[in-house]
Amino acid sequence: MNSNKLKKQLLAEMIIGNRDFKITSEFLESEEVKSLMAYQWENPQEVDFGQKPDLNNILQKIRKNIEAGNEKKSTESTLLVNEIDELKNRNYSLRKRMVYSLAVAATIIFLITLSSIYIINTNKVFQKTYTQNISPKGQKSQVILPDGTTVFLNSGTILKYNNIFGKRNRDVEMVGEAYFEVAHNEDLPFIIHTKEIEIEVTGTKFNVMAYPEEEYVETIVSEGKVTVREVDGRSSIVLSANEKASYHKPSKLLIKGEVKTEPYISWKDNVLTFDNENFKEVIKKLERWYNISIYINGKDSLEDRFTLTIRHESLKEVLDLINITTPFDYSINQDQVVITYK
């Protein structure tokens, strides 16, 4: 055979036994065969065998030819036989990996197709969207929910509910302070979720104060009945009109008491009422009401108590009013107030 005319496809046909050709040591040691075999070793996927190769039969033929020779057979031929043996294993492994990869790919495509069909047919169930109402600091707002419930949001309050509100539930999440006038629906309770407590009603009017920085979460009922419970379900109480539930965060105690509701709910009518409250509490409410920060120098009068009503007064007018009974100096610099006791 003229080795100059040897082609890769011819070599492939000889390897798999499609062409009857006597493979000798001289043939195997030719530079072109070595080069082609090396290429096939590095790129087994590029030769189209056309059918399953009988590598065991070919390997036996090569070994028989080499063993029939004399002691002059070269070490290179023996090594080449070993390489062909490894080539058999590589080709088998390659075919096995390809079959497995195709099977996995087909399975993945099948599952993706099924998932797509399922999601397309059920997307209205799984697509959950939320509506979030925010009342910025220093402002108050009013919201009417899809079920007809009216909610007044105090300064720095967030109210959130999902797109199935009023259909499958009437659950809302709240941070801050809000006054609720809940539309009556005995079949679908109205539930407010805060970090520490949950409030459940069917239709009533009440106020919830749940600012993160406060020690207490307070619920004050003006009409109807309200159930207040801890989020972990350890305890719950039922409130009626003119009653208040106070949850103390540090001790995790839920306490019930009687109150005058007006000082707690007048803010929704743009009236800020203080009823015998200490100056510390007055400062917190003024900060939210006017969206300012108040800094105190000295603490001698922080426990002084005040009773007053603020409607349309400016911050300066309020500070001057407080200064009548509690002497102090103050300065206002944009949104910062510094109070220094005399």
Long-range contacts (C-beta under 8 A, 24 or more apart in sequence): 1-27, 3-27, 3-30, 3-32, 3-33, 4-32, 6-32, 6-33, 6-36, 8-36, 8-39, 8-40, 8-47, 9-47, 9-48, 11-36, 11-37, 11-40, 12-40, 12-47, 12-48, 12-49, 15-40, 15-49, 15-53, 15-55, 15-58, 15-84, 16-49, 16-50, 16-51, 16-52, 16-53, 16-54, 16-55, 16-58, 17-53, 17-54, 17-57, 17-58, 18-50, 18-51, 22-65, 23-58, 23-61, 23-62, 23-65, 24-65, 25-65, 25-66, 25-69, 25-73, 25-74, 25-77, 28-62, 28-77, 28-80, 29-74, 29-76, 29-77, 29-80, 34-80, 37-80, 37-83, 37-84, 37-87, 40-87, 41-83, 41-87, 41-90, 44-87, 44-90, 44-91, 44-94, 45-94, 53-88, 53-91, 55-84, 55-87, 55-88, 55-91, 56-88, 58-84, 59-84, 59-85, 59-88, 127-163, 128-162, 128-163, 128-164, 129-162, 129-163, 130-160, 130-161, 130-162, 130-163, 131-160, 131-161, 131-162, 131-163, 131-165, 132-158, 132-159, 132-160, 133-158, 133-159, 133-160, 134-158, 134-159, 135-176, 136-291, 137-288, 137-291, 138-288, 138-289, 138-290, 138-291, 138-292, 139-291, 140-267, 140-268, 140-270, 145-172, 147-183, 147-185, 147-188, 147-190, 148-183, 149-180, 149-181, 149-182, 149-183, 149-190, 150-180, 150-181, 151-178, 151-179, 151-180, 151-181, 152-178, 152-179, 152-268, 153-177, 153-178, 154-178, 154-179, 154-267, 154-268, 154-288, 155-288, 155-289, 155-291, 156-211, 156-288, 174-208, 174-210, 175-210, 175-211, 175-212, 176-209, 176-210, 176-211, 177-207, 177-208, 177-209, 177-210, 177-211, 177-267, 178-207, 178-208, 179-205, 179-206, 179-207, 179-208, 179-265, 179-267, 179-268, 180-204, 180-205, 180-206, 180-207, 180-208, 181-205, 193-231, 194-231, 195-231, 196-230, 196-231, 196-247, 196-249, 197-228, 197-229, 197-230, 197-231, 197-245, 197-247, 197-254, 198-228, 198-229, 198-230, 198-231, 199-226, 199-227, 199-228, 200-226, 200-227, 200-229, 201-225, 201-226, 201-227, 206-239, 207-261, 207-264, 207-265, 209-264, 213-284, 214-284, 215-248, 215-249, 215-250, 216-246, 216-247, 216-248, 216-249, 217-246, 217-247, 217-249, 218-244, 218-245, 218-246, 218-247, 218-264, 219-244, 219-245, 220-244, 220-259, 220-261, 220-264, 220-265, 221-261, 222-261, 222-265, 228-254, 230-254, 266-309, 270-311, 270-312, 271-309, 271-310, 271-311, 272-309, 272-310, 272-311, 273-308, 273-309, 273-310, 274-306, 274-307, 274-308, 274-309, 274-310, 275-307, 276-305, 276-306, 276-307, 277-305, 277-306, 277-307, 278-302, 278-303, 278-304, 278-305, 278-306, 279-303, 279-304, 279-305, 279-306, 279-322, 279-326, 282-306, 282-322, 286-315, 286-318, 290-315, 291-335, 292-335, 292-336, 292-337, 293-335, 293-336, 293-337, 294-337, 294-338, 294-339, 295-336, 295-337, 295-338, 295-339, 296-339, 296-341, 297-338, 297-339, 297-340, 297-341, 298-340, 298-341, 299-341, 300-341, 301-326, 301-328, 301-341
